[in-house]
Amino acid sequence: MKLLKWKKPCINNCTKTVQPQHRKQGINWTGTITDLVEFAYAALESKVFNDGDVEIKELIQDLCSKFNISQRLL
């Protein structure tokens, strides 16, 4: 409980001073296509999307959409 009391002022102060930076174009993938595929397979193994109930093709298509990657590169 003492730790929570100590951390709370720090968290409140940090959230007040940090201003979010807005990006006009969203988040863009700057790694290679190989990096994206490895990222997708790691996510599948970790079961972090839909508790692991997702096909690799569907996951990669969704990641491409979210990270502004042309799917014709795949």
C-alpha positions as CSV (number, residue, x, y, z in Angstrom):
1,M,0.0,0.0,0.0
2,K,2.9,2.4,0.7
3,L,4.2,1.8,-2.8
4,L,0.9,2.8,-4.3
5,K,0.8,6.0,-2.3
6,W,4.3,6.8,-3.3
7,K,3.8,6.1,-7.0
8,K,0.4,7.9,-7.3
9,P,1.8,11.5,-7.2
10,C,4.5,10.5,-9.7
11,I,2.0,9.1,-12.1
12,N,-0.3,12.1,-11.8
13,N,2.5,14.5,-12.4
14,C,3.8,12.6,-15.4
15,T,0.5,12.4,-17.1
16,K,-0.1,16.1,-16.7
17,T,3.2,17.2,-18.1
18,V,3.5,14.8,-21.1
19,Q,1.6,16.0,-24.1
20,P,0.6,13.4,-26.7
21,Q,2.2,14.0,-30.2
22,H,-0.3,13.7,-33.0
23,R,0.8,12.2,-36.2
24,K,-0.9,13.1,-39.4
25,Q,-0.3,9.8,-41.1
26,G,-0.7,7.4,-38.3
27,I,1.8,4.7,-37.4
28,N,3.9,3.5,-40.2
29,W,5.9,0.3,-40.3
30,T,9.6,1.1,-41.0
31,G,11.0,-2.4,-40.7
32,T,11.3,-4.9,-43.5
33,I,8.6,-7.2,-44.7
34,T,10.5,-10.0,-43.1
35,D,10.4,-8.2,-39.7
36,L,6.6,-7.8,-40.1
37,V,6.1,-11.5,-40.8
38,E,8.4,-12.4,-37.8
39,F,6.4,-10.0,-35.7
40,A,3.1,-11.6,-36.8
41,Y,4.4,-15.2,-36.0
42,A,5.7,-14.0,-32.6
43,A,2.2,-12.6,-31.9
44,L,0.6,-15.8,-32.9
45,E,2.9,-17.9,-30.7
46,S,2.2,-15.5,-27.8
47,K,-1.6,-15.7,-28.5
48,V,-2.0,-12.0,-28.0
49,F,-4.6,-11.6,-30.7
50,N,-8.0,-13.3,-30.3
51,D,-6.3,-15.7,-27.8
52,G,-4.4,-17.2,-30.7
53,D,-7.4,-17.9,-32.7
54,V,-6.4,-16.1,-35.9
55,E,-4.9,-17.2,-39.2
56,I,-1.5,-15.8,-40.1
57,K,-2.8,-14.5,-43.4
58,E,-5.6,-12.6,-41.7
59,L,-3.2,-11.2,-39.1
60,I,-0.7,-10.0,-41.7
61,Q,-3.5,-8.3,-43.7
62,D,-4.7,-6.5,-40.6
63,L,-1.2,-5.4,-39.7
64,C,-0.6,-4.2,-43.2
65,S,-3.7,-2.1,-43.0
66,K,-2.9,-0.7,-39.6
67,F,0.7,0.1,-40.4
68,N,0.2,1.5,-43.9
69,I,2.0,-1.3,-45.8
70,S,1.0,-2.1,-49.4
71,Q,0.0,-5.7,-49.4
72,R,1.3,-6.1,-53.0
73,L,4.8,-6.0,-51.4
74,L,4.1,-9.4,-49.7
